[in-house]
Amino acid sequence: MRYLLVISVISLLSSCSKADESTLVTNPVDYEKYLFPASSNTVERLKKECEFWSVKISGEPKGFLYHQKLGAALVRLFEETGNIDFLNESAKSFKDADQLVSGKYKASNLLTQSSLAIKMHDFDQANHYALKARGLTTEQFAPYMMQFDSEMELGNFEVAKSILSKNANFNSFDFLVRLSKFKDHEGNLDSAIVYMEKAYQMVLQEESSRALWAIANLGDMYGHAGRIHDSYQKYLEVLDQNPMYDYALKGIAWIAYSADNDPREAERILTVLAERTALPDNLLLLAEMADANGDELQEEKHIQYFLEEARKEKYGGMYNKYLIDLYSEEINNYDQAIELALKEVGNRSTPATNDWLAWAYYLSGQGQKALKVYEAEVEGKTYEPDVLYHMGVVYRNSGKEEQGTELLNEALEASYELGPQVSKKIKTELSRQIAYR
């Protein structure tokens, strides 16, 4: 797990002095109302909707539409609560519907199952559903788009590129967001932003989940491009339309921390978010904030809570990346980290999963083994700054000092994205006399 810079109380106070206030990006006045919005009956309404469709199914078990309606309501419940049980129940509902439909109705049902499988990080199954849907309908565009999503997650980038070439439609939101994703994968962030902005313009007037998703993604991209103020404004734009869009608040928390050097404000936001959802994601960020505030006891508490929840079988492989990080960097259980990383690589050999494996090897003292993985499976295949950082460290300490230094300097250009702690580690590594492992 990567941790952020430990900042003393003195430096924290100085960073927030009046002399520096004019340079701050975030202002609690802008988003305070979104931290504590008016109470909503959405969850209770959705639960009643689930009960309604469940009764319908009891009366007519073969009514496929009832199963689909129940599944859709369960997905929305998951999104509102973060309770993974609702997502798993939704997947079961759509599988039940799959046994009752045929033809184009079956294809549509399969595409929904593909989308759910991606949420659950079951990418092979997502790909299976998309391919099966392609064989059941003459309307090929939607199945191809879902196939693209799964191929990207599986690391089949040439297949994904071919899908985009065969299905190019610059008047389609669904095509543009995927083209944007592929350009980002290629390291062409400027083009990725252009295509996402075009997609955003298409749904600008919509009050829909895809419109909010597009705005939030632009917020992310602007941040990665160093346009922090633009990023902040996009997150506020999302929250203005949906005060409960927690992803945008999480983005603001990161800006407060990484750009404004204010981990206490970031912690305040994240504490609210952690209380809103059953998902453990925010616990890791809270651990980073506790580390930044010098609170080791609270940091350890958040890590343990995360481990206790994320290890549960109901999450499948959703948190394997973070478990690998914790096993190798915090718990020093290298055997478990490597075992889990090997499992991930076996499921889908991507630059990211191979990075998890190689970094675990390196931290366990197997530098040359790590080097071989990076050379064969990662080098030149990704531009993600955290991967470049890991690879740079391994190269510098495995006989490839010059190349490793170049990689670290490249990673350092993404200091905002990586956060203060990793940036400090990179600078320390660059200034250190090399001692080969």
Secondary structure by P-SEA (a helix, b strand, c coil): ccccccccaaaaaaaaccccccccccccccccccccccccaaaaaaaaaaaaaaaaaaacccaaaaaaaaaaaaaaaaaacccaaaaaaaaaaaaaaaacccaaaaaaaaaaaaaaaaaacaaaaaaaaaaaaaacccccaaaaaaaaaaaaaacaaaaaaaaaaaccccccaaaaaaaaaaaaaacaaaaaaaaaaaaaaaacccccaaaaaaaaaaaaaaaaacaaaaaaaaaaaaaaacccaaaaaaaaaaaaccccccaaaaaaaaaaaaaacccccaaaaaaaaaaaaccaaaaaaaaaaaaacccccccccccaaaaaaaacccccaaaaaaaaaaaaaaacccaaaaaaaaaaaaaacaaaaaaaaaacccccccccaaaaaaaaaaaaaccaaaaaaaaaaaaaaacccccaaaaaaaaaaaacccccc
